[in-house]
Structures are given as structure tokens and as C-alpha cells.
Amino acid sequence: MITRKTVRDKILGYLNHEITLAQLVDWAENALSEGALDLRDASLLAGVIARLGAADVEGFGLSWDDCYAFLARLGYKVEVVAA
């Protein structure tokens, strides 16, 4: 089941260079086709995941601001820490 935490972890994985944009897009496309979204948040999750799935399309892309906004919509407070 795909939850808010699942999507958060994928976005953070991308931002931390643990996965590539192509891997994030592939995951998002597969997640939507599987349809195993947490029913409590299905509309929210589908919207964010659909946008992640389009991140490789010219004119969409995926910026830091996009990721910040997605995480905020998912209910997470974003803080940047340099190590």
C-alpha cells in the first residue's frame, strides 16, 4: 500500500541522490497503474504521484520548490541540514 510516508520517502530519496529522476518517474508511473493507494489519502496521493510521473516531460520538470510543496501537502515540515 502506498501511503504519505511512501511518497515522502521517494521524494527524499530523489533529493538525497539515492534515486535518479528516471527512477522516481518510473516508480510514480507504476504506483499509479497499480492503484494501491491508501484510501484515506487517495486523492492527495494520486495528485502528487501523477505530477511526479510527469517530471520527465519537457515543460514539467521537478524543482526543489515542487518537492518542498509536495512534502508540505503530504503534511511534512521540510528542514534543510548540511552535514
LINNORCOR-V678532 format. One record per residue. SS is DSSP state (a for helix, b for strand, c for the rest). Layout:
# LINNORCOR-V678532
ss=SS
ss=SS
This chain:
# LINNORCOR-V678532
ss=c
ss=b
ss=c
ss=a
ss=a
ss=a
ss=a
ss=a
ss=a
ss=a
ss=a
ss=a
ss=a
ss=a
ss=a
ss=c
ss=c
ss=c
ss=c
ss=c
ss=a
ss=a
ss=a
ss=a
ss=a
ss=a
ss=a
ss=a
ss=a
ss=a
ss=a
ss=a
ss=a
ss=a
ss=c
ss=c
ss=b
ss=c
ss=a
ss=a
ss=a
ss=a
ss=a
ss=a
ss=a
ss=a
ss=a
ss=a
ss=a
ss=a
ss=a
ss=a
ss=a
ss=c
ss=c
ss=c
ss=c
ss=c
ss=c
ss=c
ss=c
ss=c
ss=c
ss=a
ss=a
ss=a
ss=a
ss=a
ss=a
ss=a
ss=a
ss=a
ss=a
ss=c
ss=c
ss=c
ss=c
ss=c
ss=c
ss=c
ss=c
ss=c
ss=c
